Amino acid sequence: MPELPEVETVRRGLTRLVKGATIDHVDVFYRKMVTPDAEVFTAELIGRKIEKIDRRGKYLLFRFSGELTMVSHLRMEGKYDVQPEGSPVTKHTHVIFHLTDGRELRYNDTRKFGRMRLVPTGTEAEALPSLGKMGPEPTEESLTLDYMQQVFRKSHKEVKPFLLDQSRIAGLGNIYVDEVLWLSKINPLTPADELSDAQLATLRENIIAEMAMAIKGHGTTVHSFSTAFGEAGQFQNHLHVYGKEGEPCERCGTEIVKIKVAQRGTHYCPRCQPVPLEALEALTDD
């Protein structure tokens, strides 16, 4: 699933490609993908200008003229691209926004999991509760150490699923959580409330730095992610632990292992990220 750096990369690409463009008409080939129903969805967008494209967590927010916003979630395999009017349509193209300048903004999705929803601008959080409950963005300004100390102390949940919870910190997914925990020398099974202030400070720094670097690298392509220009991301070449099971740890040479944590494949170094005593006892009991 595209994570924050990938969605931000798509946002920047689409801004370059279609900001300022006007919708002539819209074709919806998979009706379940849009809300409200396809007839209303298409009618609402005719003649509207794409004024800007924002992002919140893993959501894209298309801001149209007339105070209308389209909230778009790419889910597992969603992609946007821009083609000349009349180009061949693939079987995985489910929505086409025909632009008045002779181009088409297309949404392609092999899984059909992606969703688009039109809402009055400013009501996104009311229409989608997940947006209203979303935690701070992983930036220097938004993600403060004080905030992390407060929320981590309130939960005994293992730190891996804790970080995946979008209501805690926005935009972190499986790949980058594994990476920042390795960088911070924190085992994914460690309870959130057992991290020291020093560990939280290190974790915060690594989250912010890793997200910035991944965005600069145009995201990570592990399976099928591509940018709005149809290009693969580059950050997969800079991963330290994700997908490295069986390989030696870059820091100490110990073999990277892969386990399941909260039903997610999880990679870590047993030496650099020792299993906490509580979790070790539980594993031994099992």
N, C-alpha and C positions, 0 to 999 in steps of 0.2 A: 504494500500500500504506500502511495506517495506520502512522505512526511513533510514537515514544514519546509525544509530547504528545497525540496522538489516543487512544492506548490508555489513557493516564492519565486522560483526560477520560471515556472509557467506564467505567473503573474507579470513578471518583468518582460517576458517575451511577448505576451499578448498586449501589454501596454505599448510596446514598440510597434506592433503590427496593426492593432485595430482601435486604439484610442482615437476618438474623434470621428470614427466611422458611424454611419447611420444605417439602421435596419430597414430594408425594403420589405421583406417578408420572411417568414420562418416556416420550415418544414419539420414536422415531428414524426418520425417513423416508428418510435417506440413510446407509446403514450404514457406508460407507467413512469417514465423518466422525469416528467414535468408536473409541476403543480402551480396554479390550478390546472383544470383539464386542458387538453391540447388546444381546443378552440379558443378558449379565453386567453391562454398563454400566448398563442401566436397573434391574436388580435391586439393584445396589450402592447406588444413590442413594435408593431408597425410604425415607422416614422420616428422612432426614438434614437437618440444619439448616445453612443457609448462615451460618457464623459470621463470616466476613470475606472480603474480596476484596483480594488483593495484586497487585502487578505486578513483573515483572523484565524489563527491556528492553522488548520488544514483546509479551511473554507476559502473559496474565491468569492468576492463580492463585486459583481458587475454593476456599476452605478450608471443608470440611464437617465436621460433628461426627463423632466416631469416628476422627479422624486420617486423613481421606481428602482428597486434593486433586485438583481437576480443572484440568489445564494446558490453556489455550485460546489458540490463535493465530488471529487474524482473517484472516491472509494478505491477499489483495487487496481483497475486498469484504465481509468478514464484519461483521455488525451484530447487536447484541442489542437487544430491546425488550420491554416488558411490556404485556400486553393482558388484558382481562377474559376469564375462562373462557368458551370457546365462540365467541369472535370468529372471523370468517372467516379461513381459513388461505390464504396466498398460495402460489404454486408455488415460491417461493424460500425458504420456511420449511422447514428440514430437521431441527431438533430443538426439541421443546417440553418444558419443565420445568413440569409442573403443580404449582402451589403449594397448600397446604392452606387458604389464605385466599381462594381463588376467583379467583386471577390466574394468568397463564401467562407465564413467562420464555421468550421465543422467540429462536432463533438463525436468522438469515436470511443467505443467501449466494448471490448470482447466479452466481458462478463455481464454487461448491462446493469451493473450495480450503482453507477453514478446517478446523482439526482440534481435537479434544478428547481428552484422555487422562487416565484416572484412575490415580493412583499413591498409595501410602502417603505421608502428609505427612512431609517430610524427605528423601525419596528422589528429588526432582525432578531433581536434577543427574545422578543415576545413570541414571534412566530416559530423560532427554533430554540427551545429551552437549552439545548446543548451549547449554543452560543452565549446565552445569558450566564451560564454557570462556568464558562471557560476561565481557566487561570491566566496569570500574566504571561505575556510573550517572553521568550528567553533572550532578553536584551539587557544591557547594562542598566538602562533606565527603569525598566519594568520589573525585572526579577531581582528584588533586593534581598540581602542576606537576612534582614529582619523578618521579611515575609517567610523565607524558607525556614528559619528557626521556629516560627510560630506554627506553620502547618505540619512540619515534620514531627514536632513534639507531640502532636495530637493523634498520631497514628502508629500502631504497632505492625502495620502491614509491611511485607517484604518490600525493599526499596525498588525492585524492578517493576512490579505492578503499580506501585505508588507513583512512579515517574511516568508510567504509561497513562495514568488517569488525567484526562485533559482538563479536569476541574482543578488540578493542582498546578500544572504548568502546561501551557498551550504548545501543541505542535510536536512533542517528542513521541517517537515511535520506536519500534523494536530495534532497528539498526542503531540509531543514535543513543538509545539508552545503554545498550551493550558497550558502545564506544566510550561514553562519558564515564561509566562505572569503571572500565578498565583504566582509563586515564587517571581516575581519582583513586585507584587501588581499593575499591569498595566491592565486596562480594554482593551479587544480586539478591542473595537470600537474607541479607542484613536487615533487621527491622528498622523502619524509618526513624523511629524515636530513639534508637540507640546510636545514631550518628552524632559525633561530637561537633561542636561549633567549628572547629578547625576542618573537619571532614566536609561539613556543609559549605564552608567558604571555598574549599578546593573544588567541590562538586559544582558549585555555582559558577566559578571561573571557567571550568571546563565545558559546562553546558553552553555558556555564552560564546566562548571561543570556537567550539566545535560547530555550532549552528552557523556562525559567521563564515567559517572556513568552508562548510559544505555549500552554503549559498554561493560563495565565490567560485567554488568548483562546479557550479550548475547542477548540484544534486548528485544522488547516487543511483546508478542503474545496476540493479541486481537481476531483475527479470526483464521488465519491458518498459520501464520509464523512459520517456523522451521529452525534450523541451518543446515549446510551441513552434520551434523551427525544425522539428523532427530529428534533433540530434540527441545522442545519449549523454547522460551526465558523466562527470569525470571523477567525482569524489570516491567512487568505489576503489580507485587506485591508491587511496590514502587511508583505507580502513586498517585498524590495528588488530581487531579481534573478531568482529562479526564475520561469519563464514570461514573462519580460520581453524576450525576444529581439526586436531591432529597435527597442526603445524606448531613450530616452536614460538613461544612468546618472544616478542621483540626485545623485551627488557631483560628477561632472566633465562630464556631458553626452555622453560618448562612447557610441556605439550598443552595446548589450548583444548579445553573440553567443552562439550555442548550438553546441556541438560534442558529439561522443561521447567519453566517457572511460570505459574499462572497460565498454563497451556500454550506458552510461547517458547520457541526455540531460543535458548540463551547461551551465550558464549562468554567464557571467562578463563583467567589463568589461576590455577589452584595455589600457586605460590605467591603471586603478586596480590591476589584477591582471596585471602584465606576464608574458608567457610566459618561463620560465627558459631560459637559453642552451642547455642540453642538450636540452630539449624542442623549442626553436625549430630547432635544427640537424636534429633528427629529422624535424620537419615539413617542413623545406626539402628534405631528402633524398628524402622521399616525393613 
